[in-house]
Every structure is written in structure tokens, then in C-alpha cells.
């Protein structure tokens, strides 16, 4: 399948057999604008675009009053709707895989050439202690992907998207996504009370005991497994 059509980078696409023909949908991005559309019905699974990259129909998400993350969210929702109601491409993992594809697309936008490995951390303050999640050292692009993935899954980010002012260009949510997507090294950002960070703590080595996950004994009082 193609990775680009008419200057649009294909972020995710799917085709399926329906009544003897293959039908499909696609999600694409170009210069911060997003597109969700339906491919042509053909007799092959491999390509549903025309000779010059044409598609059957699509919805553009390019309003300058909205920031890119909100445009991407709108396109993602339309893409999922089309997969269910138009092309019958939807399955139980479709929503998750499409969201992850958006995160990976953003993670690759700004190269991290000067940083070999990084780790990601998410912190949600609580009355009885902080909730935390994160990774050990990973290749920098992977760590950045997990940062964006954790932001998308965060309840605080979901709540921010429900606030109209946070969907506008220049909002705090827009700034947070701009920092995350544009990260070329370690970053620290927050969305409401949630904190997200990428840290550079050196390069991963198997001999470095900080990054070896050893199984704990069933009980501290036992000397064996």
C-alpha cells in the first residue's frame, strides 16, 4: 500500500473484502492538516487510490482556529466512523491501532539524532500519593511515542479536549502538544494536573543494573524460588 498520496502522508489505512470487491478507508496528514477518507472500491486489496493518488471522498480538518491535535482527533473519529459504516473495515483493535498510528506519526516528525536513548514518565498527583507510569531506557523515538501514547490515554487530556477553549490554537493543550510533538530531546510538560516528561539518562547497557528487571522472590523470608 502507498505511504503518500498527493503530498499527504498516509498515517493509517485499511481495506477489506465486501460483496466480492475490496473497500477501504485512510487517514492522512500534511503540514499539520488532517484528512479522513474513503478509497475507491476495486478488485485488489493492495491499492484503492487512482493513478494520480485520487480518492473517492474525504473530509478535511484544517481549521486555523483549531490546533493540530484537535484536528487529528476529529479526523481520527471520522476515520473510525467510516471504517464501521462505510467500508466495514472495523474490528475490536481498530480504534487502538489507529490512535497508536497517529502517535507514531508524530513521534517521527522531529528526528532525535543527538539523543540515543530516553525514558518516559507520567505522574498524576493524588490525595493519597502520586500515580505513576513510565518506561525504562528506550530508543529515543520509541520513548517519544510512549509519551504521546500516554497523553492520548490520559484522563486529564481527554477532559481538556472536552473544553472548547482548549481546542483553540494557542491554548495550554495546544502548547503541550506542540512541545511533545516537537521534542528533539528531554522535555517536561503538564496538562492540568498531569505531568509528562522525557528524560535522557545515558545509553542502555545490559551491564547497567538500573535497567535490569529482576524477578523478586515470593517472600523476603525465603531463600529460594
Secondary structure as UniProt FT lines:
FT   STRAND          4..5
FT   TURN            6..7
FT   STRAND          8..18
FT   TURN            19..20
FT   STRAND          21..30
FT   TURN            31..32
FT   STRAND          33..38
FT   TURN            51..52
FT   STRAND          57..61
FT   TURN            64..65
FT   HELIX           68..85
FT   TURN            92..93
FT   HELIX           94..109
FT   TURN            113..114
FT   STRAND          117..124
FT   TURN            127..128
FT   STRAND          131..134
FT   STRAND          138..139
FT   HELIX           140..153
FT   HELIX           155..161
FT   HELIX           164..167
FT   TURN            169..170
FT   HELIX           172..181
FT   STRAND          187..191
FT   TURN            192..193
FT   STRAND          194..199
FT   TURN            206..207
FT   HELIX           209..211
FT   TURN            220..221
//
